[in-house]
Amino acid sequence: MTFIVEMQSFSLPVELAVVPVVAILSILHGFAEADSKFEIVSKTLFPILAAIGAWYFIYSVYITFSDVPKFVSLDTLREFGIPILLSLAFFPFLYAFLLVVTYENAFARLQWQIADEKLGRRAKWEAFFRFGPRLYLLRKWSANVARSRPQSMGELRRSFNETVSSAKAEASPPFVKPSEGWSPYRARDFLKSAGLIAGDYHRGLEEDWWASSPYLELGDGPTLANNLAYYLEGSERVVTSLKLCLNVNVPTERKVAEMRFVEVGRLLLETALGLPAAEQPILALSSLETQDISIDIWTIHLGYDEWSGGIEDGFGRVLKIRLND
């Protein structure tokens, strides 16, 4: 439709007269639409602009189909097809540019993350040949290196192997028995409906693995708002601890924050342990009392942490579900 409209044009004097008028009317309509005080101006200009557009479209269609042999020609095909072909041909360049920029950014950080220059060069070549165009794996590996900072060939190989195995497990999460814990790739979505999704599950100190969600802000604060965060802890294959944390940075809004903490805590108990709302009062979660309760093979801990420094009257609460040793 746009192609047909743009094929036809008026004479130069008509274009010089019409284009400025349409531009001025469009600008006036834009300003009037942005301010409710000028609503009547917006309602007046809209049908005028619509009529001008409809007239131009009808005129273009009429002129085009009044001379069909001229329209259905090789020149028209070139004019229509060449921009499409050029656009399609530009996509590989954009993709190649994305590859170069992503690899350049990842490799630029290696000089600070791997002290051994020879090992750093080996890491670059191996990353390029292992990952190729799979930029997701490159970014995942780059984050792994930033945390582990390999200093030997064995540690470097482990970073590659962990990246690949983690990506495979994420694509097809292995089955985890309820008696062992939770699959990390399912557990991270337990609080998805509440706006809390844990990020990349990765190795921490020594053999511990963990993941955390971004902070979910509750209300507004002068500097920091009250917020919730969700954490997973366990081994490479299994999560054995789930933790929901509330940080009260604005004590005057603690009631709203604590109500939200209770709501999300109930959701976590239901999704992680299958405890329906009717069975949860035994935990006295809404009372927010410090407690430890064992249910089958799990221990549920509800804690309170009064901050000794920093924000005055600030505090934190935590709901933790962990597998008993």
Protein Blocks (a to p, Z undefined) as FASTA:
>chain_A
ZZmmmmpccdfklmmmmmmmmmmmmmmmmmmmmpmklmmmmmmmmmmmmmmmmmmmmmmm
mmmmmmmmlmmcfklmmmmmmmmmmmmmmmmmmmmmmmmmmmmmmmmmmmmmmmblmlmm
mmmmmmmmmnmmmlmlmmmmmmmmmmnopabfklmmmmmmmmmmmmmmmmmccdddfklo
pcfklmmmmmmmnopacddddddehjbccdddddddehjdfkbccdddddddddfkbccb
dcdddddfblklmmmmmmmmmmmmmmmmmmmnopafklmmmnommnopacdddehjbccd
ddddddfehjehiacddddddddZZ
